[in-house]
Amino acid sequence: MLEKVLNRSWVYWVAALVILMDQYTKFLVRQNLPVGAAWMPLEWLAPYFRLVHIENTGAAFGMFPAGGQVFSVIAVVVSAVIIYYATRLPPGHWALRTTLGLQLGGAIGNLIDRLVKGPVTDFFNVLSLWNTPVFNVADLSITTGVLVLIVLMWRDSRRSPASVEATAAPEAAPTPSPHD
């Protein structure tokens, strides 16, 4: 019974966790770091990682800065597709369910910012020495979900057709004949 409930709800639990972490970290950044300001308590780490409060009107990692409304629509469509697909997954497939939850949570996390504030709050700056893009928990979640999904799809495509058939439809046990 519990496994059946988890099969149906795992995507949403993962998404909820991502949304909570994303919104909480954005709240902390907005409350404690003015827009455009950077902070790193360990100076030696600053060239490699720092927090920078950026208001992003574009896509993840600051791409396409003029596309805010378009990305809101895309987030709604992607979320609907993930929810539709998640309801049709057979039992199991925990890695796939997790990747879908990561993507759903990330899409909704950034959508909340767009609907409530307008721009999305970004703050992680990795390898800041090279002027790399700034991102947030939602962006990281979407990217991780997509990369793991690609790996899962690649792994499944590398299986031999015989092993795919064997796992997809195991042979039925022979039926006893009436003469047995």
Secondary structure, 3 states (H helix, E strand, C coil): CHHHHHHHHHHHHHHHHHHHHHHHHHHHHHHHCCCCCEECCCHHHCCCEEEEEEEECCCHHHCCCCCHHHHHHHHHHHHHHHHHHHHCCCCCCHHHHHHHHHHHHHHHHHHHHHHHCCCEEEEEEECHHHCCCEECHHHHHHHHHHHHHHHHHHHHHHCCHHHHHHHHCCCCCCCCCCCC
